[in-house]
């Protein structure tokens, strides 16, 4: 039974490692893209079509960031579940150790008397 716990523990640690590698930082940081320019290269204001294209691009970027945040949220919930399961396993193993200690003490007392 202990081997089963160890195997499960190792699997959960691997899942946690995979999730944390998948999301080293939250989305929405510096994308390397500049803000929409106020003028084109000739000093003229952008046309309506250019403005619409810039806004569409920004909307698409925000939608992608939103999807990434939702995925990050799911992964965080998975990590929470993993930690809860690990805490339960640690508690069970602690109880088993306490039981073993009690049985060893009882056996030692019986041998001495």
N, C-alpha and C positions, 0 to 999 in steps of 0.2 A: 504494500500500500504506500510506503514511503517513496518507492521508485516512481509510482504513479504521480505523487505530489511533485516530485522533483521534475519529472517530465512536463507536467502541466505548468509548473513555475517557469521552466526554461522557454516553453512556447509563449507564455504571456510576456516574458521579458523580450523575446524576439519581436512580438507584435508591437510592443511599446517602442522598441528601437526603430522599427520600420516607420511607425507613425511620426516619431520625432524627426527622423531624417527627411520625411516627406514634406514637413512644414518647418523649416529652420527659422522662418520669421513670418509674421502675419502679412497678408497682401495689402496693397494700398500704399506702399512706401514709394521711394523714388523709382520711377519707371524709366528714367532717362529721356523722356519726351518733354519737349518744351511746351509751355502754355500756348494757346492760340495766339498768333501774332495779330497786332492791331492794324498792321499795314502789310502790303505785299512788298516784294523786293524793289518796286519802283516808287514806293511811298504812297500808293493809292490804298484807300480802305478796301477790305475784302468784300467781294460781291456776296449777295444773298446766298448763292449756291455754295460758295466757299465757306460761309458761316455755317450753313446747314450741314455741310460735310464735317466740319470741325465738331459741331455739336453731336452729330451722329456718332462720330468716332469716340467722343467723350462718354456718350451713353453706353456704347458697346463696351468701353473699358470699365465703366461702373458696373455693368451687368456681369462682366467676367469677374471683377473683384467680389461682387456679391456671391457668385457661385463658389468662388474660392473660400470665402468666409463661411459659407454654409458647410462646405466640405471640412474646413478646419473645425467647425463646431461639432460635426459628427465625430471627427477623430478625437477631439477632446473628451466627448462623452464616452467613446470607446476606451480611452485611457483611464477615465474615471472607473468604468466597469472593471477594467483589468486590476486597478489598484484595490477596488473593493473585494475582488475575488482573491487577490493575494493576501489581503488583510484577514479574510476568512480562513485561508489556508494556514497562515501564521498562528491564528488563534487555536485552530484544531491541533496543530503540532505542539503548541504550548501546553494544551490540555494533556496530550499524549505524554509529553515529557514529565509533567507533574504526576501522572499516573505511574509512569515507570519509576520515578524517584520514590513514590510511596511504596510501591511493591518491593523495591530494593531495600528500603529501610525496614519494612516488615520482615523480609527474608533475613536480613542481617540480625534483627532482634531475635528471630526464632533460632538462628544458628548459635547465637551467643547464650541462649537460655536452654 
